[in-house]
Amino acid sequence: MNRSRITARSAVALAAAGATALALAIAPASAATAAPAAKCDNRNNNTVSKLLQCVTAEGALEHLEAFQAIADANGGNRAADTSGYEDSVAYVVETMEAAGWEVSIDEFDYIVPVPKIQQLTPAAATHPAGFFSTGSGEGTVTGPVIPVDLSLANPAASTSGCTASDFSGLDFTGGMDIALIQRGGCQFGVKARNAQNAGAEAVIIMNIGTAGNEGIITNVTLIGENTENLAIPVVNTSFAAGTALAQPGSTATVSMFLENRPQKNVIAELPGINDDNVVMAGAHLDSVPAGPGINDNGSGSAALLELGQNLSKLEPQNTIRLAWWGAEEVGLVGSAAYVDGLSDAEKERIALYLNFDMVASPNFIYMIYDGDESTFEAPVVVPEGSIQIEDLFEAYFTSVGQPYDDAEFSGRSDYEAFILNGIPAGGLFTGAEDEKTPEQAEIWGGVAGEWLDPCYHQACDDIDNISMEALEINADAIALAVLAYSYSTESVNGVAGVPVPGKLTLPVSAGPEGTWAGGGGGLHPDHGHNEAD
């Protein structure tokens, strides 16, 4: 792409409907000079130019380093229902209270599957136990373990439990029989349903045992071809544990129960003159269990903390509400619970919601949620006003000479609950497990053929797994959008506000690069699968 066409665009004011709201001239981010920290701490950053001088990648990095230290001190992660997450919550609360925001904890139900496998004979052992996110029954069963057509010597050939005939000749007439089934050949739900139909009172599905498939099985469901929940407890375990359980004379206790372990969202608010028009922005605070989650999603969380610290003296026209969500990685639980807990009147107060999930991927592409569906036909209804949010972000990226592309408006992050309730939404994304194409490498640099985030959902998503360049550009984009909408959301929901001091004049957007014509560009994949492998 010829980048000169971006900066050569003539500058024009944004749409007339939002002209008074967006009337502040800004300099390209590349030309901005960072203000001294002491100056930023003591002044009202009420213009975009002042705010962007103070919001920096270096400031956000300090928060990322804190998140890394929290993970290091808590078993390497900050996942929901862990001490690492609790410490992350405490850090956000302390930081935002120190900045003068009104901070509250929004607690929500978090239903956790608790699977257990205790082998009794021929040798006592406690085995690792995994759960299926949906489809299992609850209960405790103690009895004989009955192997079902296992393929221990040649694991890749396993089709254990895939047909009713696999259970022929096996005695499941007892009152407490446990079927031991090996992964492979068909969906997990099919195996478990066949076991229940054969008379088993519980099921253990062991991993298949091929390279990379030895431990407990994660992020899986029993629902698929099997369309209904089972009546019996179903758990999974490692290949090694399954081999031990397959010994002649094996007996075990298997249990599967659901426990409520309440989790926390953090909500910080800066009251505005118009408290009935709330500008909301959020990022999920939890990591996956595999790692510290510094890009996913320490980056979005840190960008909001940096913004919050630099808006502490602002007296906004519209109330600003920032949110750090819990349990996103296990199904968008925290944000869904928050929105579900709002009355209709409280939902009506929310003018818009901005979502920032993974904004510093090391092999990044700058992406904006595709509200106008110019690249991706959205699998969800796009609320009115979302296009205007996309337009603002597009104009900003054009103003600083940065090419950008669309990200699917899929609802696969914390904005889902908002758009399902008709609240306009938008956001930024720099990529996860999509491979960068040669065309994209030519435009944005980086390495073609590698994931946009090579450490996505892995232990290596640590402090070395971010792009400071992407963090700088996106932190400024986030700051500009929140500040602009804190003065007026007229272009989004028709509620007039007041002019920002000065003017916000942005160029006509250059338009997305269109590099996803062959597919890709979506956000997080759906949570849970029922594979046939």
N, C-alpha and C positions, 0 to 999 in steps of 0.2 A: 504494500500500500504506500501511496505517496502522502506522507504526513503533512505536506505543505497545504493540502486542501483543507485540513482542519483549522489551522491557525489563520488561513487566508479568508475565512468566513467573515463577513461584516457583522459587527455586533449590533444586536437589536434587543429591544425590551421584550420580556416574555409576554405571553398572551394578555390581552387587555383586561380580562377578568381578574387576573392576579397582578396587574401592573403595580398597584399601590403596595402590595405585599412584597413584591420582589423588585425593589428599586434601590439597589445598592451596588455601586461599581466595585469590582474586585480585581486585584491583580492576579495573574497566573500564579499557581502555587510555587512553581519553580523560581518565581521572582521574589517570593515573600522572604523576609528576613525574620528569623525567630527573635521574639522579644526576650529580654532577660527574665529569668524565672521570678525574681522578686517583683518585677514590674507586673507580670501576669497575675501574681497572687494578690496584688493590691488595687487592681483597676477593674472597672466594669467593661467586660468585653462585649459591648452591645452592638458592634458592627462586625460584618464578616471579616474585614481586613484585620481588625484587632484580634478577633477570635482565632483566625488562621495563623497569625503570628505566634500564638500561644499554644495551640494544639499541635503537638509534634509526635512523630514516631518514637523519638527518644523518651518522651513522657509516657507513652503507652508501653514502651519496653520495660519501664520500671515496674509496671503492674504485671507484665508477663513474667518477669524475674521473680516476683512475689508468688505467682501461681506455680512456677517451677519449684520454688523452695517448699511450698505447701505439698506438692506432689512428692518431692524427695523425702519429706518427713512422714509421709502417710502411705507407704507401700507403692509409690510410683504412679499414683493416679488421683483424680478428683471426681470419681464417679458418684452417681447418686447412691445414697444409703451408705456412705463411707465417711470416715473422719476427715478425709481430704476434701470432700464436698462441704462438710460443716465448717472447716477452717476457711474455705473459699468464701462461704457466706459471711463469716465473721469479718474477713478482710474487706469485702465490699461494703458491709454496713459501717465499719469503722472509717473507711475512706470517704464515703459519701456524707456521713454525719460530720466529719471534720471539715468537709467542704460547705457545710451549712444547709444541706438538703433535708427535707422531711422524709425520714426513712422508716419503712415498716416492713414487717415480715408477713408474707402471705403463705400460710401453711396449707398444705393439701394432702389428701389421702394418697398413699403410694402402696399399692398392693403388690407384695413381693412373693413369688413362688419360693417355697423352702423345700427342696428335695433332699432326701437322705437315703443312703444305701449302707447297711451294716451287715457284712457277711458273718455268719455264725459258725458254720462248718464247711469244709473240714478244718479250716483255720480261721480264727476270728480276725476281722479286718474292717476298717472304715474306708470305704471307697469314695473317690470324687463323684459328685452327683451334679448333673445338669438338668435344666428344666426346659419345657416347651412353652413358649409364650402364650399360646392358646391351645385349647382342645383337651387338656388332661382333666381327669376327675381328681378328687381328693380322697385321702384315707391312708391307713397304715395296714400293711399286710406282712405277716411273718409265715414263711412256709418254704417248701422246696423250690429250688431254681431249676427250671426245665429249659435246656438249650433247644433252639428251634433252627435246624438246618444251617448251622454255623459253618463258615469257611475260614477256619483259623490259619490253615497252612497256605491258602491262596486267597488272601482277603479280597483282591480285586474282583474275584468271581462271585462275591456274595450277592444272593437274592433272598436272603433269609426273611421269612415271614411275608413274602410278597403274594403268595397264593394260599388259599385254604388248605391245599394239599400238603403244604409244609408242616401242618399240624397233625396230619394223619398219623396214627400209631402212637401219639404222645398222650399221656394220661393227665388230663386237666379236670378230672372229676372230683378232686379234693376241694376243700372249702377255702384254701389259702395258697393257690398255685401262682408262681411267678414265672412268666415267660421271659426268657433271655433271647433277644433278637439282635442280629448284626445289621448295621447300616449297609445300604447299597441296594440298587436294583429297582426301587420304587419309593414312593413318598412315605415319610414317617407315619402319617396318619393311616395309610393303608395297612402297614404292618401292625400298628396298634389295634386297629379295628378288627383285623383278622384274629389277633390274639384274644380280644374280648369275645368275639363270636365263638372261638374254640373253647371258652370256659375259663380263661385266665382271670385271676383277681387283681393282678398287677403286671406291669411290663417294664423291663429294663432294655433299652436300646443301646448297645455298645457301639463305639465308633468302629469304622470299617477296618482300620489298621494299615491303610496304604500311607505312603509318604505324605506328611502334612495333615493326616487325619487320624491321629493317635489319641488326642486328649478328649475332654468332654466336648459335646457339641453345643455351639452357641447360636443365638439369633435364629431360632427355628420354631416352627409351629406344627400342630397336628391337623390343622384345617387346610383343606385343599380338595383333592378328590374325595377325601372323607370330609363331609360337610357339617357334621355335628360333633359336639363335645362328647368325649367318652365318659363312661360311668366309673371307670377304674383309674387308679393312679398310674401315670406313665412318666418315667424319668429316663435320663441317659447317663452314660458313663464312658470312661476311656476304654481303649482296646485292651490294655494291660489288665484293667479291673475286670473286664468282661471275660478275659481268658481265665482269670482266677475263679470267677463265679461259675464258669463252665465245667469245673472239675466234678467228677462223680460224687454224689452225696452232698452237694452244696445246698445249704439253706441260708436264708437271709431275711432281713427286715427291710422293707421298702416303704417309705412314706413320702407323701406329697401334700403340702398344705399351703394355703395362702395367708399371709400375715400383712397387716396394715402397719407400715413404718413411715409415718408422716414425714414429708420433706418440705423444703422451703423455697419460695421465690423471694427475691429482694425487690422492693418497690421504693423508688426515690422520687420525690415530687418537689418541684419548684413552683409554688402557686403563682398564677397569673391574675391579671385584672379580670379577664373573662375566664372564670373557673368552670364554665359550662362548655368550653371548647378546649379539649385536652389533646396536645400533641404527644404521641407516645412512640418510644423507640425501645427496642429490646435485643437481647443476645442471650443465648443459653450459656449457663455457667458451668455445667457439668461436663466431664470428659467421659470417654469410654473406659472400661476397666483396664484396657490394655496399656494405657499410657497417660501422660500428664495433660494431654489435650491443649497444647499451647497455641497451635493454629486453630484447632477445632475444639472448643471455640474460645480459648483464651484471647484470641485476637479481637473478636467482636466485643467481648466483655471488657478488655483493656481499653479499646477505643472509646467506649461509653464512659468508663471511669475517667479517662483523660479529658473528655468533653465535660463531664460533670464538675470536675475540679476547676475548669476554666470558665464555667458559667455561674459560679457561686454567687457573684454579685449582680447578676442580671435581674432586672425587674420586668419579666415578660408580659406581653399582652395576653397570650394564651398560656394556660398551665402546661408545664413540661413534665412528663412522667417517664422515667427510665425504669426498665425492668431487666433483671437478671434471672433467667428461668432455670428451674430445676428439672431433672429427669427428662430432658429433651431426647437424649440418646436412646431411651427405652420407649419411645412412642409419643413424644411431644406432650408429656403428661402435665407438667407444671403450667404451661401456657394455656392448655385446654381447660384445666381446672380453674385457672384464674378467670378466664372469660365466662366459663359456665357459671361461676359464682356471682357474676355481675347482674344486677337487675336490668330490665330493658332501659330504664332511664339512665343508668350508669353507662350502658353501652352507647346510648345516643350521645353522651358527652364526649366520646372519643372521636376526634375529627379524622384521625389517620393513625396508622401504625407502620413504623419502619423497622425492618428486621436485618440484623447484621450477623451472619453466620459464616465464618471462615473468610476473613478479609485480608489475609497476609500469606496466602499459599506461596511456597518458594518457587514453584514453576508456573507462576500466576498468569491468568488472563483477567482483565478487568471486565466484570459482567454486572449488568443491571437487570432486575426482574422485569420480564417482558410483559408489561401490563397491556400493551396494545396488540400483543400476539402477532407481531410482525414476523417473527421467526418461528415461534412455537404456538400451535393451537393449545390453549390451556386446558388441562383435564378438570378444571374447576371453574366456577363462575367468577369472573374478575369484577370486583365491585367498582361502581362508578367512582371516578376520582383517582383510581390507580394509574391510569394513563398519564395524568398530570404529574404524579410523583415520578414516574419514569422520565417524563420530559425534563423535569428539573435536574435529575442526576445526569441525563444525557448532555444537557446544556453545560453543566459544570465540567464534565470530562472534556468536552470540546473546548471550553475556555482555557483549560490548562494544557491543551495539546496532547491529550492522551486518548488513543483509540480504545474503543470498548466494543463489547458484543452483548448479546442478549443471554440471559439465563431463564430457563423455563419457569413460568409462573405456575408452579406445580402444587404449592401448598405443603411441600415436604420439609417444612421447618416451622418455627414457632408462629409464623403469620397465619397458619392454617385456621386456627380458631377464630381469628379476627375476620378473615374473609368469609368464613362460613356464616358470620353474623352481619355481613354486608358492610364491614368497615374497610375503607380504602387502605391499600397497603402497597409497599414497595420495599426495595432493599438492594444490597450489594453482595457479591459473591466472587471469589477468585479461583474456585475449582477444587475438586476432590479427586475421584478416581478416574475421571476421563483422561485419556492420553492426549497430550499436546500434539497437534498436527504440524507438519512442516510449514504450512501456511501461517499457522498461529505463532510458531517460533520466529518466522520472518517478521511478524508484526510486533510481538511483545518480547522477543528474546526467549531465553530459556532453552530447554532440551526437548526436541521433538521425540515422540515415542515414549516419553516418561509421563507418569501421572502428573496432573497439575499440583497435587499434593502427594509426593512420593511416600509420605509417612502417614497417610490418612488412616485413622483408627488403629494405629500401631504404637508400640513403645517408643519409637523414634520421633513421635510428634512432641518434641521437646523444644527447648529454648533456641536450638540451632535450626529449627524447622520453620522459619518465617522469612519473608522478604521484607526488609525495612523499607524498600522502595514502595511496595504495594501498601504497606501499613501507613506510610506517610500520605500517599494520595487518597486512600480511602478514609483515613481519620479526618482529613480536611473535607472530603465530600460529606461525611456524616455530620460534621460540625456545621457546615453551610446549610444543609437541609433542615436540621433541627432548629437552628437560629432563625432561618427565614420563616419557617412555619410557626415559630413562637410569636412572630409579629402578625402574620395573617395566613389563614388557610383558605382564603377565598377561591383560589384556583382549584382547590380540591373538593371542598364541600359547600362553597357559596357563602361562608361566614366571613364577613368583612372584618378586617383588623385595622392596623395602623401601619404607616410606612416605617420601614427600617431607617434609622439615621443614614442619610446619604441615598444612594441608589444601588439597586441590584440589576445590573445590565449584563446579560449573558448572550453569547452568540447563538445563532441558529445551530441546532445540533447537527453534527456531521453524519449521524446515523450509524447503526451498528455495522460491524465489519462483515457480518454474514458468514462467519467461518463454521457455523454449526449446520450448514445446509444438508450435510450428510448424516446429521443426528448428533446426540450428545448435548451437553450443556445443562442437564437437569441438576437439581439439588440432591440432597441425601436420598439414597434408595429407600424403598419401603422397608419397614422394620419387620423382620421375621420371614423365613421362607420354609417351604415344605418340599424339599428337592427330591428329584428322582435320580439318584446317582449310585 
